[in-house]
Amino acid sequence: MLTRIFFFLLGFILIVIGFMYMIIYLNLLSFGYTIKEYFLFILTRYECLSSILGFIIVLLTVCGKEKKHVKRI
């Protein structure tokens, strides 16, 4: 149970970090970058790709099967 909470929080933090950098890099549009160049730039940055990794971790944590504990006498 604690591992699921840990991985959920880890994934959520990665999503927040990735989207934070995407918002920060929106300033490139004011410097004359086009939308296409902006998305190509975002796809090459590791800190922005962490949002995709975080989303996958959260998805696996929420949708993953939980182990059933069997009591043995």
Backbone bond lengths (Angstrom), bond angles and torsions (degrees), N, CA, C in turn:
res aa  C-N    CA-C-N  psi(-1)  N-CA   C-N-CA  omega(-1)  CA-C   N-CA-C  phi
1 M - - - 1.444 - - 1.528 111.01 -
2 L 1.339 115.38 -43.31 1.455 118.37 179.80 1.525 111.94 -67.70
3 T 1.324 117.03 -32.05 1.464 118.76 178.99 1.528 110.62 -67.99
4 R 1.342 116.98 -36.38 1.469 119.66 177.76 1.526 110.73 -65.06
5 I 1.329 116.65 -40.68 1.466 120.42 178.13 1.519 110.08 -65.29
6 F 1.337 116.38 -42.22 1.461 119.99 178.92 1.526 111.59 -60.99
7 F 1.337 117.01 -47.60 1.463 119.62 -178.87 1.528 111.75 -68.37
8 F 1.331 116.98 -33.14 1.466 119.28 176.10 1.523 110.36 -64.03
9 L 1.331 117.31 -46.50 1.458 120.55 179.08 1.526 111.68 -65.55
10 L 1.319 117.10 -38.64 1.465 120.64 177.11 1.526 110.84 -61.85
11 G 1.327 116.84 -46.09 1.456 120.48 178.74 1.509 111.70 -63.79
12 F 1.335 117.03 -40.99 1.459 120.61 179.58 1.526 111.29 -64.02
13 I 1.329 117.03 -40.78 1.467 120.78 178.01 1.524 110.76 -64.06
14 L 1.339 117.42 -40.80 1.471 120.09 178.10 1.525 111.42 -64.16
15 I 1.338 117.21 -38.13 1.463 120.42 177.53 1.523 110.43 -63.23
16 V 1.325 116.27 -44.75 1.470 120.45 -178.84 1.524 110.85 -63.98
17 I 1.319 117.38 -42.86 1.470 120.67 179.18 1.525 110.80 -63.17
18 G 1.326 116.66 -44.60 1.470 120.09 -179.51 1.515 112.44 -62.71
19 F 1.334 117.33 -45.88 1.455 119.57 -179.87 1.523 112.26 -70.06
20 M 1.330 116.97 -30.43 1.459 119.79 176.73 1.533 110.23 -62.74
21 Y 1.332 116.23 -44.40 1.461 119.42 178.83 1.533 111.38 -67.90
22 M 1.324 117.17 -35.46 1.471 118.76 177.17 1.517 111.02 -62.55
23 I 1.315 117.12 -38.99 1.462 120.37 178.13 1.513 110.62 -69.27
24 I 1.323 117.21 -39.75 1.462 120.24 178.15 1.527 110.41 -63.01
25 Y 1.329 116.78 -40.98 1.460 120.30 -178.72 1.526 112.85 -74.02
26 L 1.329 118.23 -5.21 1.465 119.77 173.72 1.521 111.76 -62.97
27 N 1.328 117.02 -18.96 1.461 121.04 176.92 1.525 111.74 -63.75
28 L 1.317 117.41 -19.53 1.463 119.77 178.06 1.529 111.40 -63.50
29 L 1.323 116.57 -27.82 1.467 119.34 178.97 1.525 111.39 -65.64
30 S 1.323 116.87 -30.59 1.468 118.98 178.31 1.528 111.73 -75.31
31 F 1.326 117.62 -16.54 1.462 121.52 177.66 1.519 112.78 -89.05
32 G 1.331 117.37 1.23 1.450 120.08 175.96 1.514 115.07 107.39
33 Y 1.319 118.32 3.49 1.458 120.61 176.01 1.528 109.43 -71.41
34 T 1.315 116.37 147.15 1.462 120.12 174.81 1.528 108.96 -87.95
35 I 1.320 116.31 170.25 1.455 120.63 179.22 1.535 110.53 -62.00
36 K 1.339 115.96 -39.53 1.466 120.49 179.42 1.526 110.51 -62.93
37 E 1.321 117.41 -45.12 1.463 120.98 178.79 1.530 111.17 -64.99
38 Y 1.338 116.20 -35.51 1.465 120.75 178.32 1.523 110.51 -62.87
39 F 1.349 117.55 -47.68 1.461 120.10 -179.25 1.521 111.86 -67.81
40 L 1.324 117.61 -35.45 1.467 119.80 175.69 1.529 111.09 -65.38
41 F 1.333 115.92 -36.68 1.462 120.29 177.04 1.524 110.56 -66.79
42 I 1.337 116.85 -43.23 1.460 122.12 -179.53 1.536 110.48 -62.19
43 L 1.321 117.00 -39.00 1.460 120.48 -178.04 1.529 113.32 -70.81
44 T 1.330 117.50 -12.94 1.462 120.65 179.88 1.520 112.73 -100.20
45 R 1.325 117.84 -6.43 1.461 121.50 -177.86 1.521 110.68 -94.97
46 Y 1.333 116.71 128.34 1.458 121.21 -177.88 1.525 111.81 -66.55
47 E 1.334 116.98 -36.93 1.460 118.45 -177.83 1.529 111.58 -69.05
48 C 1.309 117.95 -24.73 1.465 120.26 175.94 1.526 110.99 -82.47
49 L 1.310 116.64 -31.02 1.463 119.98 177.23 1.523 112.23 -72.42
50 S 1.324 116.39 -14.54 1.458 119.18 177.70 1.524 111.53 -66.40
51 S 1.326 117.48 -23.55 1.462 119.62 177.57 1.535 110.46 -67.32
52 I 1.320 117.55 -35.69 1.463 120.87 177.84 1.531 109.52 -68.76
53 L 1.315 116.98 -43.43 1.460 120.96 177.64 1.531 110.76 -62.24
54 G 1.332 116.40 -42.42 1.458 120.49 177.92 1.511 112.25 -63.15
55 F 1.333 116.70 -39.39 1.462 120.30 178.17 1.523 111.00 -63.58
56 I 1.323 117.12 -40.23 1.467 120.97 178.71 1.530 110.39 -65.44
57 I 1.334 117.47 -41.57 1.458 120.83 179.33 1.522 110.87 -63.82
58 V 1.340 117.13 -44.63 1.465 120.34 179.12 1.519 110.33 -64.30
59 L 1.313 117.02 -41.39 1.458 120.59 179.80 1.521 111.28 -62.68
60 L 1.319 117.29 -43.49 1.469 120.33 178.18 1.522 111.52 -67.31
61 T 1.307 116.64 -34.41 1.460 119.95 180.00 1.522 111.38 -69.16
62 V 1.316 116.55 -43.28 1.461 120.28 -176.76 1.528 111.14 -75.43
63 C 1.315 117.56 -41.19 1.468 121.06 -175.05 1.523 113.65 -92.50
64 G 1.306 118.12 -5.85 1.458 120.52 -177.81 1.513 112.14 -72.41
65 K 1.312 114.93 153.57 1.453 120.53 179.20 1.526 109.78 -78.61
66 E 1.307 114.27 141.91 1.449 119.45 177.73 1.520 109.21 -95.43
67 K 1.313 117.23 140.99 1.449 121.33 -179.43 1.527 109.52 -69.92
68 K 1.306 115.04 137.73 1.459 120.49 176.25 1.521 108.53 -92.32
69 H 1.312 115.13 130.59 1.449 120.00 178.28 1.521 108.76 -90.71
70 V 1.299 115.63 129.46 1.454 121.66 179.97 1.517 108.52 -106.04
71 K 1.322 115.64 125.31 1.460 119.94 176.73 1.520 109.57 -82.12
72 R 1.293 116.06 131.39 1.455 120.89 178.11 1.520 108.29 -116.72
73 I 1.267 113.99 139.08 1.464 118.65 -179.16 1.505 109.96 -101.31
